[in-house]
């Protein structure tokens, strides 16, 4: 979805005398090319939604405007910016001796890969788990030219040049955009290292980001405990159930028994299929299209970030927690539907709704995942967050 086609969001805050009432304190393998998403029919029911008697079409615009909400109350609305979800990508690159060509490619292409995602408007962070290039005992640190020399004979390590990396080696981390976890990845342990190194890169993750694991290896995941798709899926869920509510795994691995390759990557293939990731055949030795497809899949997965900052109220007004409503107008629908308020993410279930980031001191309005999924499929929809009328809570 292009940024121009994203939702229009209206946010406002007020404490007015308009209403005399009381005031309250998964799946299939992702295709290589981008695929479009189906639109939502005008007027379709939405998770967490319900009609508000007497509600008219929400009026969004550059200034404040009065918006009917029902029950004799009219709120004031004010425009705020939309954002795409950020993306966090965790690479594990096999450092074994048979991986020299693949390692050179990653060294040379990670900058272009990340820039392709940045250019789409997605805020990306890259985490790289792999051994750094070790300087020869008598040569000191390698120059940047050495890092990208196909004949580099120091080892099968990786350092990333600027602007993604710092340009140093070792010590090429450049947070927050890029973090290098300097750990050797052996033939069979990429999945194990995704799990065991988690404390070293956990702080790089954003709660609202898409999460993508990428394994680059010519072997299979044969070392316990993460030597099956089921085992790795369980291990990721145990790392942090909130951060990893949704994730995918992509990779470059062997689809068949090919020359100089170790094993067919059956476990990686299972995970790619299960999580709708991107799989690239290492046997083909043609990695640029795979990196392009991976970048596009990350871009496609970064839909509307369904978390909106609460703006400063219009002059002369004050914000009240219990006087907020959210309305959704589907493409072609003549009137909006109200999305009911729920106390927290734990109350979203399948019925959807919206909630605050902090019920005591809110700074954001957040839409439940099932409701957010519907917004992402309706490019011409409009979401209005309205302040000033008593909050419409979901049914108990």
N, C-alpha and C positions, 0 to 999 in steps of 0.2 A: 504494500500500500504506500503510495507517495505521501509525503508530508502535506502536500496541498489537498489530498483527499481525506485527511484525518478528521476526527470529530471536532466540532466547534464546541468549546467549553465556556460556559458563563458562570462566574463565581461572584458572590456578593455577600455582604454582611450588614445587618442592620438590627436595631432595636427601635421599633417605631410604634406609634399608637394606631396603626391601621386596624388592628384587631384587638378588641378590648379584653381578650382572654388572659389567663394567667401566664406568667413568664417563668420558664424553667431554667435554674442555674445551667506404553501404550501402543501396537500399530504396525505400519508398513514402512519399508525403506524409503527414505526421502529421495525423490528423483533428482538427477543432476541439475536439470534446469529449474528455474523458479516456476511455481504454479500459482495460479490465481485462486482466490477464495470466493466461495459462493456468497452472494448477497442475501440479506435478510428481507423477506417480503414486508412491504409496508404494513404497519399495524400489527405485526406478529407479537405474541405474548413473550415477555422476557422474564428470565429467572429473577425472582425477588420483586417483581413488578405488580402493580394493581392500578386500576383506573381511579382517578380522583374526581368525584362528582363536581361538575361545574368548571373543571380545569380547561383553560384555553391553551393555544399554542404558546410555547415559551418564547420570549423575545430576547435574543442575545444581540449585543452590539458593543461598540466602542464606549462608552459611557454607561450610566446607570439607566435602568428601565424597570417599570413596574410589570410584574409577572403574576397572573392569577394562579393560585395554588388550590383553591377550594375552601369551603367552610367560611367564606366571606373574607378571606385574607389575601393580600397581594404582597409578594416579596419584591425586593430590589435586586437586580442582577448586574454583574460586572465581569468583563472578559478577562480570562487568564490564558497562558500559553499551554499547548499540549507538548508532550515529549514522547519519543519512542523509548521502549525499554532498553536499558543498557545491556551489554553482553559480556560475560566472563567466560574465557576460554582457557582450558587447562591442557597443555600438551605434555605427553611423555614420549621422548624420542630415544629409541634403542641405540646404545653406544657400542654394540658389539662390532667386531672387525669386519663383518660382511655388509655393514651399513654405510660405507663411506660415501657412496654416491647420493644416497638419501639425505645424509647429514649435510653434505655440501648444499643440496637444494634448500633445506630448511634454513641454513645460515643465510643464504642469498635471498630468499623469498619472504621471510617472515615480515619484513618491513612493508613490502608491497601488499601482502595479505591483510595486515592490520589497517593499512591506509585505505584499502578498498572498502572496508567496513566503516571506517571513520567518515569517508566521503559520502556515505549513504545517510549520514545523520545519526548513526548509532554510536554511543559512547562505549568503546571496547577496552577491556583489560586482558592482557595476555600473561599467563603463568606458564613457564617452561620448566619441566622437570627433566634434567639431562646433565651429564657431566660437562663442565666447561673445558675449553682448550687448555691443556697444561703446558706452560712454557718449558722449553728444553732447559736442562740444568745450567748450560753455559751460554744461553742465548737471551735470557730475560724474557719479558712479556712480548708476545708476538705483536706485530704491527697490524693495522686494520687490513692492509693488503694481504698479509699472511692468512688472515681469517677466511678469506674467500678464494684462496689458491687451491685449485683442485689437486695439486701435488703436495699440499700440506702434509708433512710426515710426522707431526707431533703426536696426534692421537685422534680418535673419533669423538672429540668433544665439540661443543657449540658455544659460541659467543655471538651476540647480536649487535650490529652496528647502530649508530644513531640514524634516524631520530627515535626509533622505538627503544633500542638499547642505549646504554650510556656511552658506548664507543670504547669502553675499557675491556680488558680480558686478562684474567678473570675479573669479576666484579662488574658485569655489564647490566645489572638491574637498574631500572629507571622508574621507580614507583611514582604514582600509582598505576601508570599505563602498562608497565612491564616489570615482572618479577622473575628472576632466575633462581630456581631451587637447585643448587649444585649437587646433584646426586646421580651417581652412575646408574643407568638403566640397562639391565642385562636382558638376555634374550627372552626370558619367560615372565618377567616380573613387572611389566608396565602397569597392569591393573593393581597389583599389590602396592606399588609405589603411589598411585593416585590416592590410595587409602592411608598408607602409613605416613606420608609427608603432609597430610592435611593440616596439622597444627602450624606448619611453616607458611602456608598460603591462605589460611582461613580468613585473615583480616583483609585480604584483597577483594573478597566477594561482596557484592551488594545484594540486599534481600529481595529487591525487585528486578534483578537481572535474569536473563536467560543463562543457563549453565550448559557448556559443551565440553566434554572430554574428547581429546584427540590422541590416538595412539599411532605412532609411526614405527613399525617393526616388521622384520621378515620372518618372525617366528610366531608361535601360538602362545596363549596364556596357559601354561601347563603347571605352574608352581602354585601349590595351595597357599593360602585359603581361597584366593579369588581366581579359580581356574574353571569357572563356569559363569554363564550369564546370570543365572539365579543367585549365585554366591555374591557376585559383584553388585548386583542390584540391591541385595539386602544390606551389604556393607555400606554402600552410598547412603541409603536411607538412614542407617544408624549414625552416620557422621553428624548430621544436623537435619532433622525432619523439616525444619522451617526453610532453611536455605535450599535444600534439595527436594522441594515439593515436585519439581519437574526438571528433567535434564535429558540430554541425549549424548550418545557416544558416536563419534565418527573415527575414521582411521584409514591409513594406507597400510595394507597387509596383503599377504599372498592369497589370491583366490584359488590357485591351483599349485601343483608341484612344478615349479619353474627352475631354471638353471640358477645355481648359487644361492637359492633360497633354502631356509631351514625347514619350516613347516607351514601348512595351510592354516590360516588364521580363523579356525572355526568358531572360537569363542567370540572374537571380534565381530565376525559376520553375524552371529546370533544377536549380539548387543546392538549392532547397527540396524538390523531388522526390527528388533523390539522397540527401539527408541526413536525410529525414523531418522537415523543419522545418515551420513554420506560415507559410502565405502569406495576406496580407490584401490585398484589392483597394482600392487608393487611389481608384479611380474612384467607389466607393460613398460616400466621405467619412463612413464610420461606423467609427471606429477603436477604440472601447471594447471591442467584442466580440473584436477581434483581439488587443488587449493582454491581455484575460482569457484567451483561448486560449493565447497565448504563455506567460503565467505558469503556466497549468496544465500545459503541455507541459514546462516546466522542472521543475515539481514532480514530474511523472510520471517524468521521466528520472533524478531523484535517488533512486536505490535505496539499498540497504544499502551503506554505506561499508565495503568488505571489508578494512579495516586496523584492527587492534585493538591497543591499548596493552597491553604486558605489565605486569601489576600487581605490586606488592610481594609477595614470597613470604609465606606464612603464618609466624607466629612460630616460630623455631627451625629454619627451612628456608632453603636457598640455591638460587638459580637456576643451572641448568647448560644451556648451549646445545645439547648433544647429547642432551638428555633431554626432548624436546618432541614431542607428537603432536597432530594435528587430526582430529576425527571429525565426521561429518555424519549426522544422522538425518532422513530425509525424512518428510513428513507420512504418518502411518499405518504407518510401518515399525517392526517390533518391535525391530530392533537397528541400531546405527550402522554406517557404513562409514568406514574410515580414508582420509583424503586424504594422499597421499604427499608428503613433503618434496622440493623441488627447490632447487638452489643459488641461483637468482636468477630475475628476470623473464624473462631471455633463455632460460631452460630451460622456460618454461611451455608454449610451442607450443600444440598443440590438446589435449594430454593433461591439462592443468591441474595442480593441486597447490597448495602453499603455500611461502612463503619468508620470510626475515627482511628487515627494512629495511636492516640492516647486519650482515653475518655475523660481524664482529669484536666489535661492541658493540651487540647488538640492543635495540631499544626497542619494536618492533612485530612482530606476526605479520600477513602480508599474503597473501591468497588470490589465485591467478592469475585473470585476467579470465574465462576460459571457465568456471571453477568458480564464480566470483562471479555470473555471469549465471544460473546454475542456482539459486543461493540466492535471488536476487531474484524468481524465478518461483514460489517455494514459501513462501507466507506463514506456514505453520505449521511450518516446518522448524526444526531446532535444530542449532547448531554448538557443539562443545565443543573448546576448546584445552586440552590436558592436559599437565601437566608432572610429570616424575619417572620416566618409563620411556624406554628407548632409542628414539631417533627412527627411524621407519619411512621410509626413503628410497625414492624412486621407482626403477623399473628403469632400468638404464643404457641 
